[in-house]
Amino acid sequence: MTTIDTYNLEVISGTRNHKGSFVQDTVYKLIGIEQSGWALICRDQATCHYVNPNSLRRIPNQDTHSCILPNSGYWV
């Protein structure tokens, strides 16, 4: 897994995880991007999901810069 600095992100409404279940629309911490292309996001220590990185967006007005996720080509 490619690990990166901590980013707090939102998921786009209607996002599904790798199992096809809907993911709750809330703030998640991006843990990293798997070599398979799935982004691992966690809401807390017990709630994590693999999602398509295209379903992630940076939280507006957050004190971080837009970035490209390493080895993925995805901008957040």
C-alpha positions as CSV (number, residue, x, y, z in Angstrom):
1,M,0.0,0.0,0.0
2,T,1.2,3.5,-0.8
3,T,1.0,5.6,2.4
4,I,0.8,9.4,2.3
5,D,0.4,12.3,4.7
6,T,-2.9,12.4,6.5
7,Y,-5.7,13.9,4.5
8,N,-9.3,14.3,5.7
9,L,-11.6,13.8,2.7
10,E,-15.3,13.5,1.9
11,V,-16.9,10.8,-0.3
12,I,-19.1,11.8,-3.1
13,S,-22.8,11.0,-2.4
14,G,-23.7,7.5,-3.7
15,T,-20.1,6.1,-3.2
16,R,-19.9,2.4,-2.9
17,N,-17.1,0.3,-1.4
18,H,-15.4,-2.6,-3.0
19,K,-18.2,-4.9,-1.9
20,G,-20.9,-2.8,-3.5
21,S,-22.3,-1.4,-0.3
22,F,-23.0,2.3,0.0
23,V,-20.5,4.3,2.1
24,Q,-21.9,6.9,4.6
25,D,-21.5,10.5,3.5
26,T,-19.1,11.8,6.1
27,V,-15.5,12.8,6.7
28,Y,-12.9,10.1,6.3
29,K,-9.1,9.9,6.8
30,L,-7.3,8.7,3.7
31,I,-5.0,5.9,4.8
32,G,-3.4,5.1,1.4
33,I,-3.9,3.7,-2.0
34,E,-3.5,0.0,-2.6
35,Q,-1.6,-1.3,-5.7
36,S,-4.9,-2.6,-6.9
37,G,-6.1,1.0,-7.2
38,W,-8.5,1.1,-4.2
39,A,-8.2,3.9,-1.7
40,L,-8.4,2.8,1.9
41,I,-10.4,5.4,4.0
42,C,-11.3,5.2,7.7
43,R,-13.9,7.1,9.7
44,D,-12.5,5.8,13.0
45,Q,-10.5,2.7,14.1
46,A,-13.5,0.4,13.5
47,T,-15.0,1.8,10.3
48,C,-12.8,1.6,7.1
49,H,-13.7,1.1,3.5
50,Y,-12.0,0.5,0.2
51,V,-13.4,2.9,-2.4
52,N,-12.6,4.2,-5.9
53,P,-10.2,7.2,-5.5
54,N,-12.4,9.1,-8.0
55,S,-15.1,9.1,-5.3
56,L,-13.0,11.2,-2.9
57,R,-12.9,15.0,-2.6
58,R,-11.0,17.4,-0.5
59,I,-12.9,19.2,2.2
60,P,-13.4,22.9,1.2
61,N,-11.6,25.4,3.4
62,Q,-9.3,22.8,4.9
63,D,-5.8,24.0,5.6
64,T,-4.2,21.6,3.2
65,H,-3.2,22.0,-0.4
66,S,-4.6,20.1,-3.4
67,C,-2.4,17.2,-4.1
68,I,-2.0,14.3,-6.4
69,L,-2.2,10.9,-4.7
70,P,1.1,9.1,-5.1
71,N,1.2,6.4,-7.7
72,S,-2.4,6.9,-8.6
73,G,-2.8,10.0,-10.8
74,Y,-5.8,11.1,-8.8
75,W,-6.2,14.7,-7.7
76,V,-7.9,15.7,-4.4
